[in-house]
C-alpha cells in the first residue's frame, strides 16, 4: 500500500508533489533521507514510495507529533486498539453535531490531563482543517477546535491498513523530537529536506519562527552543503522582497510554483471569503563542498 499522510496538516505538501517531482534530485543518488520539520509527512511518504529501503532520519520540535509516530512504529497493534476504542465511542453517539462536539471537547480535556498518542491522533483526525493550535489552558498541548464532525464511517477517522503501512515504513527511520539543529545527520550521501513554518504565515504550529530564525536556518542550510549534503528548502514568497534569494541565491537554485491556500488563508472580498492565491518555492542546493561553513549568512 502506498503511504498517504496520516492526518490533515495545514501547509502539507501533498498538492505540491506534482511540482516537486519535476525538479527533485534522483533518489538513487543518496544513502539517507533527512527531514527535520516532519509536519504532516507527505514528502517522506512520497520519498518512501520511491525507495522503501532508504534509511531516514525524521524530526520535529513538536514532541506530541513525534510521540504519535513512535507509537505507530513501535506498538502499532496497541495504538490501533486504543484508536478503535475511541472511534467506536465516537460513532456510538447520536449523529447530531452537538453531541459529537461535546464528546470532542471532553476528549481534548482528557488529553490535556494524560497526553497519549492514540487520543491525540483521533483528535487530530476530527479537528478543524488540519490546523495545529495550543492555548494557555492546555499548557501548550494540542488545543485545536473541533471540525465539522460529519463523519459517516470509521474509515474516515482511521484505516488500519494505513497505520500498519506507516509502522512498516517507519521501521527504517530514526525519530527525534528536537530542534532541527540537534538532529543527527548521517554520514555519506545525504538529502535533507527543510519545510519550516512559513514566513508571513498565520500558522505557527505552536512554535515561533521569525525572520531571525529563518536566517539561522539558511546558515544551517549552507553548513550542511559544505559538509557534502544536498539540501532542499520550501517556503512561500512574500510580495515585494527577495529575502531567501538574498540569503541563498549563490548556493541554491530556486523553483517557483503558484498555489491556492485553502486552510485559514482566505481573502475577504465583496462577495465573501475566497481561497487565496500565492507563490511558493523549492530551493535546491547547486554547489557541494564549495561553501565555507564559517561564512556568516547575510543579516547575522
C-alpha positions, 0 to 999 in steps of 0.5 A: 500500500502506498503511504498517504499522510496520516492526518490533515496538516495545514501547509502539507505538501501533498498538492505540491508533489506534482511540482516537486517531482519535476525538479527533485534530485534522483533518489538513487543518488543518496544513502539517507533521507533527512527531514527535520520539520516532519509536519504532516509527512507527505514528502517522506511518504512520497520519498518512501514510495520511491525507495522503501529501503532508504534509511531516514532520519525524521524530526520535529520540535513538536514532541506530541507529533513525534510521540504519535509516530513512535507509537505507530512504529513501535506498538502499532497493534496497541495504538490501533486498539486504543484508536478503535476504542475511541472511534467506536465511542465516537460513532456510538453517539447520536449523529447530531453535531452537538453531541459529537462536539461535546464528546470532542471537547471532553476528549481534548480535556482528557488529553490535556490531563494524560497526553497519549498518542492514540487520543491525540491522533483521533483528535487530530483526525476530527479537528478543524482543517488540519490546523495545529493550535495550543492555548494557555489552558492546555499548557501548550498541548494540542488545543485545536477546535473541533471540525465539522464532525460529519463523519459517516464511517470509521474509515474516515477517522482511521484505516488500519491498513494505513497505520500498519503501512506507516509502522512498516515504513517507519521501521527504517527511520530514526525519530527525534523530537528536537530542534532541527539543529540537534538532529543527527545527520548521517554520514555519506550521501545525504538529502535533507529536506527543510519545510519550516513554518512559513514566513508571513504565515498565520500558522505557527504550529505552536512554535515561533519562527521569525525572520531571525530564525529563518536566517539561522536556518539558511546558515544551517542550510549552507553548513550542511552543503559544505559538509557534502549534503544536498539540501532542499528548502520550501517556503512561500514568497512574500510580495515585494522582497527577495529575502531567501534569494538574498540569503541563498541565491549563490548556493541554491537554485530556486523553483517557483510554483503558484498555489491556492491556500485553502486552510485559514488563508482566505481573502475577504472580498465583496462577495465573501471569503475566497481561497487565496492565491500565492507563490511558493518555492523549492530551493535546491542546493547547486554547489557541494563542498564549495561553501565555507561553513564559517561564512556568516549568512547575510543579516547575522 
